[in-house]
Amino acid sequence: MLAAGDLRERVTIQQRAEALDAIGENTGGWVDLATVWASAEPLSGNEYFAAGQQQQTVDVRFRIRYRADVTGLMRVVWRGDAHDIVGPPIDAGGRREYLELMTVKGKRDGR
């Protein structure tokens, strides 16, 4: 069970806005879906080298009150950093009380 006191972080859930310009190229950016209270639990951190550049990956599990409109194609903005949701949101406990959002920072940028 998730207690209200566990939700100490303010996060914004964003979805990609799809829009095409005059020549048919995607010009969509990110738009806010909702700003909600969440718990944030960093799971791991590692650094690696790819394409000659150092990149950092930080995995975070966010828990929020249940929302039916959150999908795996969205992202969570927390403390100014975007975290892509990886996979479908998990209805933890199966009672539509809260969702677990597994996220990764710095890999996909929502693509």
N, C-alpha and C positions, 0 to 999 in steps of 0.2 A: 504494500500500500504506500502511496506517495502522499506525504504530509505537506500542507501548504508551506511550512517552514523550510522544506527542502528546496523549494523553488526560489532561489536567491538571485539568480542572474536574469537580466533582461536581454532577450534575443529577438532578432527580427527574422522572420521566415520570408524568403524571397522566391519568386518564380520568374522564369524567363518570359519576356514579352516578345512575341513573334510579330515582326513587321517587315515588309518588303519595300525597298526603295523603287524608284522609277525604272531601274534596269533589272529588277528582280532579285537583288542581293538582300540577305537578311541584315536588318539594321536594329533588331531588337536588343534590348539590354535587360537589366534586372529591375523588377518592380516589387514593392513590398506587398506581401499578402497579409501579414499580421505581425504585431509585436506582442510577445507573450513572456510570461515568467517561466524559467526553466532551471533545472539543475544541470551542471556541466561537470563531467568527469573525464579528465584527460586519461587516456588509456596507455599510450606509449609515445615515444618520440625517437626518431632516428634521423640520421643525416646520411646522405649518399651522394655519389658523383654520377651525373648523367650528362652526356653531351658536353663534357668539359666544364660544367658549372655545378657548383654545390647547391643542392636543394634540400629543403627540410620538410619532413612530413610529420604532422601531428594528428593523431586520431583522438577524437573526443566523442563521448556518448552524451547526448542531450536527452533529458526527460522533460516532457511537457504534458499539460493536460490534453486529453484526447481531442483530436480534431479530425473530422472525416476528409477535409480538403487538402491534407498534406500528402505529397507523393515523393518518390525517390528521385524525381527530376528537379527538385528544388534545392535550395541551400539555406544555411543558417548563418546569419551575421552576428558574431559575438565579439565584443570588445574591439570592434573595427575590422575584424578579420572574417573573411568568407570561408565557410566550411561546407563542402558539397555533401549532400546526403547520399550515402552509399546503400543501394538496395531499398526495398520498400520499408516504410516505417513499421515498427513492431508494436502490436497491441499487447503490451506486456500484461500478463495476467488474464487476457482474453475477456475483460469485462468493460472495455471502452472507458477506462478511467484515465489512463495516460499512455503516451506513446514514447518509445525509445527510438531516437534518431542516431544512427551510427554515421559518423562524418569523417571526412578526410580533408585536410587543408593542403592546398598547393599542388594538387594533381590534375584535376579535370577542369576546374573553373566552370562547373555545370554543363560540360559538354559530354 
